[in-house]
């Protein structure tokens, strides 16, 4: 059984010689991203807010998705699966998760407003 | 070729439009459903957080401990270490899968072993993290309305109850234990201090102030003035809280502790079951089951599950510790 691996990451910017080498390369990249996250989490720079959330939090979420992408694509070998399998797994999850997050966060914000402006006393 | 033969081939199995074996594909679909379960939990956490967006605990102030470094303020370092351990064990797993493709039994054995060790270190770290969180550090007072009041000094540094509260010789009451009454009725251990002792301690120490859970514009907890502090504790203080459990939480909203226990617990359970499955596969590798089968695909399948556990942790790490 042949196991062919696509060996380039970053859209072909970086091409590894063997699968083992690619694994270590991805590890180095994931470690770097985690280190950046931890560093930002400790110094907490104030970069204002964007779309109702702190800009820093958006950066954390984007870096997390980047990490998730490389874990799925290279460690779980999603890169080597057929397009149909990839889309079945990834799009289903992404669509449902975005929908769920939108509804629940919208509702959470609404409940917050009810507590704040409504007639519910919490400060005692 | 007649159509009958072609149809038999198409519908009678042996046709792989996705070029993945049945087992691997089903593992992927299981992962999708499990990912949705975890998203449900994390989205529910987001819901509760948005509901109390102005009073949610600050993770940096909650997880500040590192094993063997007592009293050192080290926010995030330990959980960063845990994240690295899990990513590292993901790497050894994928190396095991790669060695499996080359039918290299001794390398698969070594890498599977390292993966199991990584998983055990992670589960152990999580147990330590839970223990620290449950025990708590500074202690706080819960008000009648369920809010948490913490104590700080003039510069805004946290002050622990043990630093300014003197325990009187006579306790209010004894802890109700099963042996003293009905055998099926008991209560958790009583806090080290009573409400009266906290009030006396606060009155006696001029530089101790009360900090509420409300976040100000700078994202810091509001500190009350001296008069307000005493007033608030006397008027609204109800219970002394030490540590966190499913009912009370000295760090802030009890929901924070509930979700922490539930989500990291559910994830920890996944890691634990992953370790168990890895051990089973490890022994199959050692016994040569896959060597005889000429295929290490089982290693690949548990590998998928193991990477998924790592993937979930990446999100838990972000939403519990960073955001």
Interface residues (C-beta under 8 A of the other chain):
Chain A: X1 X3 X19 X20 X23 X24 X27 X30 X31 X34 X35 X37 X38 X40 X41 X42 X44 X57 X60 X61 X63 X64 X67 X68 X71 X72 X74 X75 X76 X77 X81 X82 X84 X85 X88 X89 X92 X93 X96 X97 X100 X101 X104 X105 X107 X108 X109 X111 X112 X115 X116 X121 X122 X123 X124
Chain B: X17 X18 X19 X20 X25 X28 X29 X31 X32 X35 X36 X39 X40 X43 X44 X46 X47 X48 X49 X50 X51 X52 X53 X54 X60 X75 X76 X77 X80 X83 X84 X87 X88 X90 X91 X93 X94 X95 X97 X98 X101 X143 X144 X145 X147 X236 X295 X303 X304 X307 X308 X310 X311 X314 X315 X317 X318 X321 X322 X323
